[in-house]
Amino acid sequence: MRSCVTISLVSAARGGPFVFWDDLDAALTAAKELEFDAVELFLPSPTAIEPGELRRKLETHGLALAAVGTGAGWVLNGLSLTAESADDRSDAIGFVRSMIDFGAPFGAPAIIGSMQGRAGDAVPHDLALNYLAESLSILGLYARQQNVPLFYEPLNRYETNLVNTVDDGVALLREVSNKNVKLLADWFHMNIEEVDLAAAIRSGGDAIGHIHFVDTNRRAVGSGHLEVKPIADAVRDIGFDGYISAEALPLPDSHTAAKMTIAAFRKWFAA
């Protein structure tokens, strides 16, 4: 298992749960100093930074790119994989493809979270799930052609009414036509939706490809009331070998949140 910290370069999403904001160079320097293994980037578009420049920066700091978020497709452009219009769904798929293209040369999967959308009067629940499974099938195959998996993130009920638990995520993946889509298990969302977080991790098993490491209040682990040990034990029990990524609010400030996160990672996963 490897440590990771989040960086957002999407100013319109300010206030969201990312440890570092806006200044990529400063964030990479801090991540290196704290000895993280990798970073997870939330970009406004795949053209926000030239790939060669990013590669040089990562190599200079000895960091990997763990994953790239696609949420800007929703935040900035209102794109959703479950939109009523076929043209809108196609545009959403195109945006995710562009982020897959950006991340793949780094071995970094794209993450689908907020772009999954939600059901409503125009798109009933079953139809929205069908649209989502169809989109994940298309995008999972595209990602496989680029030699990376695709990560899908169940969200809590206040952010989507489609898939809220790990078990629901596993059920959704059964409807996807390829095995290249993995779940992102986010401990904040799980704290809201799961009866037992450790049991949910074990139930997800090898379907889980990425973990967002965060406490109950969406701050760095150790800032809330999460009982970490049984969850960390479950992560080890399923043989998880991916990134443990801090998607947490930058409170009381970015550096402190990052420092608390790496200390928690070392306590629970590096021993």
PyMOL commands that set and color helices and strands:
alter all, ss='L'
color gray80, all
select helices_A, chain A and resi 11-13+24-33+51-61+72-75+86-106+114-116+125-145+166-174+187-193+197-207+228-237+254-268
alter helices_A, ss='H'
color red, helices_A
select strands_A, chain A and resi 2-8+20-21+38-42+64-69+110-112+150-152+181-186+208-212+243-246
alter strands_A, ss='S'
color yellow, strands_A
deselect
rebuild
show_as cartoon
